[in-house]
Amino acid sequence: MTINSAAATDPTTWCCTVATTLWLAVGDGEPNNFGDTRGSGVAGPLAGIIILLLAIGTVLLIRNMNKRLRRLPPSFDSDPIAPTSPAVEPKRGD
């Protein structure tokens, strides 16, 4: 691809190109139709409900984990507690 050096250095060509690009980017006053064009505004309240549900779920998970951590023994280093009574063998019915 060759570049015309006269067009690249000519200020009028460069200015016209920039002006055309800006004019196409700004448009001619038409409204922006990208994204949600509904006027009902449902996205805000729906997002608030989802955030509230996530916060409630987080609080419940933290409470449940705290209960489970309180049930743990203070240390896992010691040997398991030996049974106080000897194991009883089941009797066979002969």
C-alpha positions in Angstrom: 0.0 0.0 0.0 1.5 3.3 -1.1 0.7 6.6 0.6 0.4 9.7 -1.6 3.0 12.0 0.1 1.4 15.1 -1.4 -2.0 14.2 0.2 -0.5 13.3 3.5 1.3 16.6 3.8 -1.4 18.8 2.3 -3.2 20.5 5.2 -6.5 21.0 3.4 -6.8 17.3 2.7 -5.9 16.4 6.3 -8.4 19.0 7.7 -11.2 17.8 5.4 -10.6 14.2 6.5 -10.7 15.2 10.2 -13.8 17.3 9.7 -15.6 14.5 7.8 -14.7 12.0 10.5 -15.9 14.2 13.3 -19.1 15.0 11.4 -19.8 11.3 10.9 -19.0 10.6 14.6 -21.3 13.3 15.9 -24.0 12.7 13.5 -26.7 15.1 12.4 -28.7 15.4 15.6 -30.3 11.9 15.6 -30.9 10.3 19.0 -28.5 7.6 20.2 -30.3 4.3 19.7 -27.6 2.1 21.1 -28.5 0.1 24.3 -31.7 0.3 26.2 -34.2 2.7 24.7 -37.1 1.9 27.0 -38.2 4.7 29.2 -39.6 2.6 32.0 -36.4 2.4 34.0 -36.6 -1.2 35.1 -32.8 -1.8 35.3 -32.2 0.3 38.4 -34.7 -1.3 40.8 -33.9 -4.8 39.4 -30.2 -4.3 40.1 -31.0 -3.1 43.6 -33.0 -6.2 44.3 -30.2 -8.4 43.0 -27.6 -6.6 45.2 -29.9 -6.9 48.2 -30.3 -10.6 47.7 -26.6 -11.1 47.3 -26.0 -9.1 50.6 -28.6 -11.3 52.4 -27.0 -14.5 51.1 -23.5 -13.3 52.2 -24.8 -12.5 55.7 -26.4 -15.9 56.0 -23.2 -17.7 54.7 -21.1 -15.8 57.3 -23.4 -16.7 60.1 -23.4 -20.4 59.1 -19.6 -20.5 58.9 -19.3 -18.9 62.3 -21.5 -21.6 63.8 -19.5 -24.3 62.2 -16.2 -22.8 63.3 -17.4 -22.7 67.0 -18.1 -26.4 66.8 -14.5 -27.3 65.9 -12.2 -28.7 68.6 -9.6 -26.2 69.9 -6.7 -28.3 68.5 -6.3 -31.3 66.1 -2.8 -32.1 67.3 -3.7 -34.5 70.2 -4.5 -38.2 69.8 -8.2 -39.1 69.5 -9.9 -39.8 72.8 -9.6 -43.4 73.7 -12.9 -45.2 74.4 -13.5 -45.6 78.1 -15.1 -49.0 77.8 -13.7 -51.9 75.8 -15.3 -52.7 72.5 -18.0 -55.4 72.9 -18.0 -58.1 70.3 -21.5 -58.8 68.9 -22.8 -62.3 69.9 -23.5 -64.7 67.1 -26.7 -66.6 67.4 -25.7 -70.3 66.9 
